[in-house]
C-alpha cells in the first residue's frame, strides 16, 4: 500500500534561517504533489502545487522541489519568521483525490 | 479565493446521539466535496467523496451507515455521525474541489473548511 512519510514530527529553527521539510513516498506515482499549512484547530490552507513534470516551484519565500526518481519532495521556507510556525502537510494526488502525510510542525524562534 | 464554511466548529454530545455537520461552499458551485477526519498528530484520513445528486463514495473501512453523507445541492454537503460513541471523537474537516472533478478548471487544489471538533461523552 502507498505510504507517505514526512521527515520529522517537529522542526525548531531560529528566525531568519531556512526550514527544510521532506516528504517521501512509496508505492505511489502521483501526478502532482501539494503542500498545505495547518494551524492548531484549523483546516489546512493550500500553499503550493507541483506537477510530476516540474522540478521546482517558488512562491514568495517558499520553494518546493519534486524528484519523481527519488520519490521525494523538499519544501523550503527561507528567511523564516515566527508567523511561519505551523504544521505543514504534504499531499499527493492523481485525478482529484489526495493522500496526506502526517505533517511536520515547524516552530520558528524569535 | 474560495471560502468554505463548516458548522458547527465544536460540538459535544452524549453517546448514542446523532450529530450533523454542514459544509458550505460560499464562492462557487462544487460538484465534489470531501470529508476527512483527523486524530491528534495524525494525517487527514479521507472518509468519503461526496458527489452532488448521487451517493457518496466511501473509503475502505468507513461505515456508510454510521457516517451518512448528503450532497443535495451544489453548495452544501452534510455529514451525520449516527449513534455516536466516544471513539468517534475527532476533528472532521470538509474540503471542496472547484470546478468539475478532473475537468480543465480543476487543478486538484482543495479548499478546506475550518473543521468541526466532535467530542462524544
Interface residues (C-beta under 8 A of the other chain):
Chain A: X4 X9 X31 X32 X34 X36 X41 X42 X43 X44 X45 X46 X49 X89 X93 X95 X96 X97 X98 X99 X100 X101 X102 X103
Chain B: X4 X6 X32 X34 X41 X42 X43 X44 X45 X46 X49 X91 X93 X95 X97 X101 X102 X106 X107 X108 X109 X110 X111 X112 X113 X114 X115 X117
